[in-house]
Amino acid sequence: TSMTRASLVAGGAESLIYVTVTGRVGAFVPFTSREDVEFYTSLEGYLRAEAPRPTGRDPQAYRSYYAPMKHVVDGDLCDAYGQLPYDARQKIAERLDRSVGEVMKKLEDTRNALL
């Protein structure tokens, strides 16, 4: 395993980039505004209830298996929004007071800020 602080985009914000024993590459990306924190925290909460669970386990319990997950938003779970059926995406977007397109755009912008 390895972890380093780096910017993958010239002039971009620094993030913590890590690699796991299984070869997975991940990143901890800091949010730049309180609005982003509230948006992603709300989206994650709605997805915990709506997203299908391939293993049947609660995402919060899975991510907090070794240590409690605090002040971290599960990006993999948020990314599952795009894989939901349209009616489920519409329902979540309405709860967030946004359109489906706006939610997808915000997810894409966050992903592109890192890469």
Secondary structure, 3 states (H helix, E strand, C coil): CEEEEECCCCCCCCEEEEECCCCCEEEECCCCCHHHHHHHHHHHHHHHHHCCCCCCCCHHHHHCCCCCCCCCCCHHHHHHHHHCCHHHHHHHHHHCCCCHHHHHHHHHHHHHHHC
